[in-house]
Amino acid sequence: MILGLSVPTFTLLHVIISLVAIGSGLVVVVGMLGSHRMPGWTALFLGMTVLTSVTGFLFPITGFTPAQAVGAVSLAILVGALVALYAQHLEGPWRAIYVVTVVAALWFNIFVLIVQSFEKLALLNPHAPQVGPPFAEPTNTLFMIAQGSALVLMVVLGILAVVRFRPAMTQVH
């Protein structure tokens, strides 16, 4: 039991939260390309992404795992996004910090989605990398293409968003 829920029910809730975070994050990043602040979508994305990371720590896992490392880094990045948006009001360098941290947090969510898809979906599972220290062996081309494509897409979107996201200061507060 986790928070009064069975592990399968809690897992489903965690997955739903994660998918809402990814969907709303995509809306926010696309909005940035048009220099739109989108406060409701942004709050949904930031809240669901924090919740995704926090709920990930509640699974009954012994020891520190790569998934927990991703969750910890994601939470640290999200602190930057929250400070940039709500405390610094995107002023000066905080606009770029905000964009980079939002795109990075979304990428972490997508990274985990790809990993979980290869681990859990029957269609992709045969193509999942084998776990073993220090790196996955053997290297799986399909998995690497999926992760590499996601990373390149997020870097391109991030660069475009940093250049294009210049919301009117009257919308800050």
PyRosetta script that sets phi, psi and omega in degrees:
from pyrosetta import init, pose_from_sequence

init()
pose = pose_from_sequence("MILGLSVPTFTLLHVIISLVAIGSGLVVVVGMLGSHRMPGWTALFLGMTVLTSVTGFLFPITGFTPAQAVGAVSLAILVGALVALYAQHLEGPWRAIYVVTVVAALWFNIFVLIVQSFEKLALLNPHAPQVGPPFAEPTNTLFMIAQGSALVLMVVLGILAVVRFRPAMTQVH")
pose.set_psi(1, 137.2)
pose.set_omega(1, 175.7)
pose.set_phi(2, -129.5)
pose.set_psi(2, 117.5)
pose.set_omega(2, -178.1)
pose.set_phi(3, 52.6)
pose.set_psi(3, 36.6)
pose.set_omega(3, 178.8)
pose.set_phi(4, 81.5)
pose.set_psi(4, 3.3)
pose.set_omega(4, -179.9)
pose.set_phi(5, -110.6)
pose.set_psi(5, 148.7)
pose.set_omega(5, 174.0)
pose.set_phi(6, -64.4)
pose.set_psi(6, 158.3)
pose.set_omega(6, -180.0)
pose.set_phi(7, -59.2)
pose.set_psi(7, -44.2)
pose.set_omega(7, 177.7)
pose.set_phi(8, -62.1)
pose.set_psi(8, -38.9)
pose.set_omega(8, 179.2)
pose.set_phi(9, -68.0)
pose.set_psi(9, -42.8)
pose.set_omega(9, 177.8)
pose.set_phi(10, -63.3)
pose.set_psi(10, -40.0)
pose.set_omega(10, 177.9)
pose.set_phi(11, -61.3)
pose.set_psi(11, -44.5)
pose.set_omega(11, 178.1)
pose.set_phi(12, -61.0)
pose.set_psi(12, -44.5)
pose.set_omega(12, 177.8)
pose.set_phi(13, -60.1)
pose.set_psi(13, -44.8)
pose.set_omega(13, 178.5)
pose.set_phi(14, -60.0)
pose.set_psi(14, -42.9)
pose.set_omega(14, 179.4)
pose.set_phi(15, -65.2)
pose.set_psi(15, -43.4)
pose.set_omega(15, 179.0)
pose.set_phi(16, -61.8)
pose.set_psi(16, -45.4)
pose.set_omega(16, 177.9)
pose.set_phi(17, -59.0)
pose.set_psi(17, -44.0)
pose.set_omega(17, -179.2)
pose.set_phi(18, -63.5)
pose.set_psi(18, -42.7)
pose.set_omega(18, -179.6)
pose.set_phi(19, -67.8)
pose.set_psi(19, -37.4)
pose.set_omega(19, 175.5)
pose.set_phi(20, -64.3)
pose.set_psi(20, -40.7)
pose.set_omega(20, 177.8)
pose.set_phi(21, -61.0)
pose.set_psi(21, -45.7)
pose.set_omega(21, -179.4)
pose.set_phi(22, -65.1)
pose.set_psi(22, -47.5)
pose.set_omega(22, -179.7)
pose.set_phi(23, -60.5)
pose.set_psi(23, -47.7)
pose.set_omega(23, -179.7)
pose.set_phi(24, -68.5)
pose.set_psi(24, -33.3)
pose.set_omega(24, 176.9)
pose.set_phi(25, -64.1)
pose.set_psi(25, -40.4)
pose.set_omega(25, 176.8)
pose.set_phi(26, -62.5)
pose.set_psi(26, -40.7)
pose.set_omega(26, 177.5)
pose.set_phi(27, -62.1)
pose.set_psi(27, -43.9)
pose.set_omega(27, -178.5)
pose.set_phi(28, -63.5)
pose.set_psi(28, -46.2)
pose.set_omega(28, -178.0)
pose.set_phi(29, -66.1)
pose.set_psi(29, -42.1)
pose.set_omega(29, 176.5)
pose.set_phi(30, -62.9)
pose.set_psi(30, -38.8)
pose.set_omega(30, 176.2)
pose.set_phi(31, -61.1)
pose.set_psi(31, -38.5)
pose.set_omega(31, 178.1)
pose.set_phi(32, -60.3)
pose.set_psi(32, -35.1)
pose.set_omega(32, -179.6)
pose.set_phi(33, -62.0)
pose.set_psi(33, -27.4)
pose.set_omega(33, 176.1)
pose.set_phi(34, -99.5)
pose.set_psi(34, 11.3)
pose.set_omega(34, -179.9)
pose.set_phi(35, 62.6)
pose.set_psi(35, 33.6)
pose.set_omega(35, 178.2)
pose.set_phi(36, -100.3)
pose.set_psi(36, 130.7)
pose.set_omega(36, -177.9)
pose.set_phi(37, -72.0)
pose.set_psi(37, -43.4)
pose.set_omega(37, 177.3)
pose.set_phi(38, 53.0)
pose.set_psi(38, 63.5)
pose.set_omega(38, -173.5)
pose.set_phi(39, -59.8)
pose.set_psi(39, -38.7)
pose.set_omega(39, 179.6)
pose.set_phi(40, -66.2)
pose.set_psi(40, -48.4)
pose.set_omega(40, 178.4)
pose.set_phi(41, -63.0)
pose.set_psi(41, -38.7)
pose.set_omega(41, -180.0)
pose.set_phi(42, -64.0)
pose.set_psi(42, -46.0)
pose.set_omega(42, 178.5)
pose.set_phi(43, -62.1)
pose.set_psi(43, -41.0)
pose.set_omega(43, 177.6)
pose.set_phi(44, -61.7)
pose.set_psi(44, -47.6)
pose.set_omega(44, -179.7)
pose.set_phi(45, -60.7)
pose.set_psi(45, -51.2)
pose.set_omega(45, -177.7)
pose.set_phi(46, -62.8)
pose.set_psi(46, -44.1)
pose.set_omega(46, 179.7)
pose.set_phi(47, -64.0)
pose.set_psi(47, -45.6)
pose.set_omega(47, -179.1)
pose.set_phi(48, -69.3)
pose.set_psi(48, -33.0)
pose.set_omega(48, 178.7)
pose.set_phi(49, -71.3)
pose.set_psi(49, -39.8)
pose.set_omega(49, 173.4)
pose.set_phi(50, -60.8)
pose.set_psi(50, -47.1)
pose.set_omega(50, -179.4)
pose.set_phi(51, -62.2)
pose.set_psi(51, -37.2)
pose.set_omega(51, 176.7)
pose.set_phi(52, -59.1)
pose.set_psi(52, -49.0)
pose.set_omega(52, -179.3)
pose.set_phi(53, -65.7)
pose.set_psi(53, -44.4)
pose.set_omega(53, -178.3)
pose.set_phi(54, -63.7)
pose.set_psi(54, -46.1)
pose.set_omega(54, -179.7)
pose.set_phi(55, -65.9)
pose.set_psi(55, -27.6)
pose.set_omega(55, 177.0)
pose.set_phi(56, -62.5)
pose.set_psi(56, -29.6)
pose.set_omega(56, 178.8)
pose.set_phi(57, -77.3)
pose.set_psi(57, -12.0)
pose.set_omega(57, -175.7)
pose.set_phi(58, -87.7)
pose.set_psi(58, -9.8)
pose.set_omega(58, 179.5)
pose.set_phi(59, -66.7)
pose.set_psi(59, 145.2)
pose.set_omega(59, -178.1)
pose.set_phi(60, -75.0)
pose.set_psi(60, 81.0)
pose.set_omega(60, -178.4)
pose.set_phi(61, -118.9)
pose.set_psi(61, 137.3)
pose.set_omega(61, 176.9)
pose.set_phi(62, -97.4)
pose.set_psi(62, 137.8)
pose.set_omega(62, -179.6)
pose.set_phi(63, 82.4)
pose.set_psi(63, 168.8)
pose.set_omega(63, 180.0)
pose.set_phi(64, -90.4)
pose.set_psi(64, 127.8)
pose.set_omega(64, -174.8)
pose.set_phi(65, -112.9)
pose.set_psi(65, 163.7)
pose.set_omega(65, 174.1)
pose.set_phi(66, -57.5)
pose.set_psi(66, -35.2)
pose.set_omega(66, 178.4)
pose.set_phi(67, -62.6)
pose.set_psi(67, -39.4)
pose.set_omega(67, 178.5)
pose.set_phi(68, -69.6)
pose.set_psi(68, -33.8)
pose.set_omega(68, 176.3)
pose.set_phi(69, -63.6)
pose.set_psi(69, -43.6)
pose.set_omega(69, 177.6)
pose.set_phi(70, -62.0)
pose.set_psi(70, -42.7)
pose.set_omega(70, 178.3)
pose.set_phi(71, -61.5)
pose.set_psi(71, -41.6)
pose.set_omega(71, 179.7)
pose.set_phi(72, -66.3)
pose.set_psi(72, -44.3)
pose.set_omega(72, 178.8)
pose.set_phi(73, -64.6)
pose.set_psi(73, -41.9)
pose.set_omega(73, 178.6)
pose.set_phi(74, -60.0)
pose.set_psi(74, -44.2)
pose.set_omega(74, 178.7)
pose.set_phi(75, -62.5)
pose.set_psi(75, -39.7)
pose.set_omega(75, 178.1)
pose.set_phi(76, -63.6)
pose.set_psi(76, -42.5)
pose.set_omega(76, 178.1)
pose.set_phi(77, -63.3)
pose.set_psi(77, -41.2)
pose.set_omega(77, -179.3)
pose.set_phi(78, -64.3)
pose.set_psi(78, -33.2)
pose.set_omega(78, 175.5)
pose.set_phi(79, -59.9)
pose.set_psi(79, -42.7)
pose.set_omega(79, 177.5)
pose.set_phi(80, -60.5)
pose.set_psi(80, -43.6)
pose.set_omega(80, 179.4)
pose.set_phi(81, -63.6)
pose.set_psi(81, -44.2)
pose.set_omega(81, -178.8)
pose.set_phi(82, -64.8)
pose.set_psi(82, -42.6)
pose.set_omega(82, 178.1)
pose.set_phi(83, -64.5)
pose.set_psi(83, -46.1)
pose.set_omega(83, -178.7)
pose.set_phi(84, -59.6)
pose.set_psi(84, -42.7)
pose.set_omega(84, -175.9)
pose.set_phi(85, -80.2)
pose.set_psi(85, -52.6)
pose.set_omega(85, -169.6)
pose.set_phi(86, -92.7)
pose.set_psi(86, -27.2)
pose.set_omega(86, -179.5)
pose.set_phi(87, -99.0)
pose.set_psi(87, -39.7)
pose.set_omega(87, -176.6)
pose.set_phi(88, -100.4)
pose.set_psi(88, -5.4)
pose.set_omega(88, 174.3)
pose.set_phi(89, 53.5)
pose.set_psi(89, 34.0)
pose.set_omega(89, 175.4)
pose.set_phi(90, 61.2)
pose.set_psi(90, 23.1)
pose.set_omega(90, -178.1)
pose.set_phi(91, -81.1)
pose.set_psi(91, 140.5)
pose.set_omega(91, 177.5)
pose.set_phi(92, 57.6)
pose.set_psi(92, -131.1)
pose.set_omega(92, -176.9)
pose.set_phi(93, -68.0)
pose.set_psi(93, -13.3)
pose.set_omega(93, -177.9)
pose.set_phi(94, -67.4)
pose.set_psi(94, -22.5)
pose.set_omega(94, 175.6)
pose.set_phi(95, -64.4)
pose.set_psi(95, -49.2)
pose.set_omega(95, 179.8)
pose.set_phi(96, -67.1)
pose.set_psi(96, -38.8)
pose.set_omega(96, 178.0)
pose.set_phi(97, -60.7)
pose.set_psi(97, -43.5)
pose.set_omega(97, 178.5)
pose.set_phi(98, -59.7)
pose.set_psi(98, -50.2)
pose.set_omega(98, -178.0)
pose.set_phi(99, -60.3)
pose.set_psi(99, -48.4)
pose.set_omega(99, -177.9)
pose.set_phi(100, -62.2)
pose.set_psi(100, -42.4)
pose.set_omega(100, -178.3)
pose.set_phi(101, -70.4)
pose.set_psi(101, -36.8)
pose.set_omega(101, 177.1)
pose.set_phi(102, -64.6)
pose.set_psi(102, -46.9)
pose.set_omega(102, -179.9)
pose.set_phi(103, -64.5)
pose.set_psi(103, -40.3)
pose.set_omega(103, 178.4)
pose.set_phi(104, -64.1)
pose.set_psi(104, -43.0)
pose.set_omega(104, 178.7)
pose.set_phi(105, -63.0)
pose.set_psi(105, -40.6)
pose.set_omega(105, 176.9)
pose.set_phi(106, -64.5)
pose.set_psi(106, -41.4)
pose.set_omega(106, 178.5)
pose.set_phi(107, -61.3)
pose.set_psi(107, -42.2)
pose.set_omega(107, 177.6)
pose.set_phi(108, -59.2)
pose.set_psi(108, -41.5)
pose.set_omega(108, 177.6)
pose.set_phi(109, -61.8)
pose.set_psi(109, -43.4)
pose.set_omega(109, -179.8)
pose.set_phi(110, -68.7)
pose.set_psi(110, -39.6)
pose.set_omega(110, 176.5)
pose.set_phi(111, -55.1)
pose.set_psi(111, -49.5)
pose.set_omega(111, 179.9)
pose.set_phi(112, -66.1)
pose.set_psi(112, -38.9)
pose.set_omega(112, 176.7)
pose.set_phi(113, -57.5)
pose.set_psi(113, -43.7)
pose.set_omega(113, 179.5)
pose.set_phi(114, -65.9)
pose.set_psi(114, -45.5)
pose.set_omega(114, 178.2)
pose.set_phi(115, -58.2)
pose.set_psi(115, -49.7)
pose.set_omega(115, -178.5)
pose.set_phi(116, -64.8)
pose.set_psi(116, -36.5)
pose.set_omega(116, 178.4)
pose.set_phi(117, -62.9)
pose.set_psi(117, -42.7)
pose.set_omega(117, 178.8)
pose.set_phi(118, -69.2)
pose.set_psi(118, -31.4)
pose.set_omega(118, 179.4)
pose.set_phi(119, -78.6)
pose.set_psi(119, -34.5)
pose.set_omega(119, -168.8)
pose.set_phi(120, -106.6)
pose.set_psi(120, -26.0)
pose.set_omega(120, -176.4)
pose.set_phi(121, -89.1)
pose.set_psi(121, 127.3)
pose.set_omega(121, -175.9)
pose.set_phi(122, -56.5)
pose.set_psi(122, -36.8)
pose.set_omega(122, -178.8)
pose.set_phi(123, -64.4)
pose.set_psi(123, -38.4)
pose.set_omega(123, -176.3)
pose.set_phi(124, -95.3)
pose.set_psi(124, -22.7)
pose.set_omega(124, -173.6)
pose.set_phi(125, -53.9)
pose.set_psi(125, -40.9)
pose.set_omega(125, 178.4)
pose.set_phi(126, -61.6)
pose.set_psi(126, -17.6)
pose.set_omega(126, -178.8)
pose.set_phi(127, -99.6)
pose.set_psi(127, 3.3)
pose.set_omega(127, -179.2)
pose.set_phi(128, -72.2)
pose.set_psi(128, 143.0)
pose.set_omega(128, 176.2)
pose.set_phi(129, -67.1)
pose.set_psi(129, 149.8)
pose.set_omega(129, 176.2)
pose.set_phi(130, -81.7)
pose.set_psi(130, 137.7)
pose.set_omega(130, -177.9)
pose.set_phi(131, -83.6)
pose.set_psi(131, 133.2)
pose.set_omega(131, 177.2)
pose.set_phi(132, -177.0)
pose.set_psi(132, 143.1)
pose.set_omega(132, -178.3)
pose.set_phi(133, -74.0)
pose.set_psi(133, 149.0)
pose.set_omega(133, -6.5)
pose.set_phi(134, -86.8)
pose.set_psi(134, -12.6)
pose.set_omega(134, -179.2)
pose.set_phi(135, -132.3)
pose.set_psi(135, 165.1)
pose.set_omega(135, 177.2)
pose.set_phi(136, -65.2)
pose.set_psi(136, 132.7)
pose.set_omega(136, 178.7)
pose.set_phi(137, -132.8)
pose.set_psi(137, 139.6)
pose.set_omega(137, -11.0)
pose.set_phi(138, -76.7)
pose.set_psi(138, 160.8)
pose.set_omega(138, 178.6)
pose.set_phi(139, -64.4)
pose.set_psi(139, 133.4)
pose.set_omega(139, -179.6)
pose.set_phi(140, -108.1)
pose.set_psi(140, 121.0)
pose.set_omega(140, -175.0)
pose.set_phi(141, -63.4)
pose.set_psi(141, -44.7)
pose.set_omega(141, -178.1)
pose.set_phi(142, -62.5)
pose.set_psi(142, -43.0)
pose.set_omega(142, 177.9)
pose.set_phi(143, -63.1)
pose.set_psi(143, -44.5)
pose.set_omega(143, -179.6)
pose.set_phi(144, -64.7)
pose.set_psi(144, -37.6)
pose.set_omega(144, 177.5)
pose.set_phi(145, -64.5)
pose.set_psi(145, -43.6)
pose.set_omega(145, 179.8)
pose.set_phi(146, -62.5)
pose.set_psi(146, -48.5)
pose.set_omega(146, -178.6)
pose.set_phi(147, -68.5)
pose.set_psi(147, -41.3)
pose.set_omega(147, 179.6)
pose.set_phi(148, -64.4)
pose.set_psi(148, -41.5)
pose.set_omega(148, 178.3)
pose.set_phi(149, -63.3)
pose.set_psi(149, -43.1)
pose.set_omega(149, 178.7)
pose.set_phi(150, -62.5)
pose.set_psi(150, -42.8)
pose.set_omega(150, -179.8)
pose.set_phi(151, -64.2)
pose.set_psi(151, -46.6)
pose.set_omega(151, 179.8)
pose.set_phi(152, -61.5)
pose.set_psi(152, -44.6)
pose.set_omega(152, 178.8)
pose.set_phi(153, -59.2)
pose.set_psi(153, -44.5)
pose.set_omega(153, -178.1)
pose.set_phi(154, -69.2)
pose.set_psi(154, -36.0)
pose.set_omega(154, 177.1)
pose.set_phi(155, -64.6)
pose.set_psi(155, -45.1)
pose.set_omega(155, 178.9)
pose.set_phi(156, -62.5)
pose.set_psi(156, -47.7)
pose.set_omega(156, 178.3)
pose.set_phi(157, -61.2)
pose.set_psi(157, -39.3)
pose.set_omega(157, 179.5)
pose.set_phi(158, -62.8)
pose.set_psi(158, -45.0)
pose.set_omega(158, 178.9)
pose.set_phi(159, -63.2)
pose.set_psi(159, -46.8)
pose.set_omega(159, 178.9)
pose.set_phi(160, -61.3)
pose.set_psi(160, -40.6)
pose.set_omega(160, -178.7)
pose.set_phi(161, -67.4)
pose.set_psi(161, -39.4)
pose.set_omega(161, 177.9)
pose.set_phi(162, -61.2)
pose.set_psi(162, -40.4)
pose.set_omega(162, -179.2)
pose.set_phi(163, -71.3)
pose.set_psi(163, -42.8)
pose.set_omega(163, -170.9)
pose.set_phi(164, -91.3)
pose.set_psi(164, -25.8)
pose.set_omega(164, -174.6)
pose.set_phi(165, -77.7)
pose.set_psi(165, 100.3)
pose.set_omega(165, 179.3)
pose.set_phi(166, -138.6)
pose.set_psi(166, 70.9)
pose.set_omega(166, -176.9)
pose.set_phi(167, -67.1)
pose.set_psi(167, 151.6)
pose.set_omega(167, 178.2)
pose.set_phi(168, -62.1)
pose.set_psi(168, 137.8)
pose.set_omega(168, -178.4)
pose.set_phi(169, -66.1)
pose.set_psi(169, -20.0)
pose.set_omega(169, 179.8)
pose.set_phi(170, -69.1)
pose.set_psi(170, -16.7)
pose.set_omega(170, -179.0)
pose.set_phi(171, -91.9)
pose.set_psi(171, -3.6)
pose.set_omega(171, -172.1)
pose.set_phi(172, -62.8)
pose.set_psi(172, -48.0)
pose.set_omega(172, -172.4)
pose.set_phi(173, -93.9)
pose.dump_pdb("model.pdb")
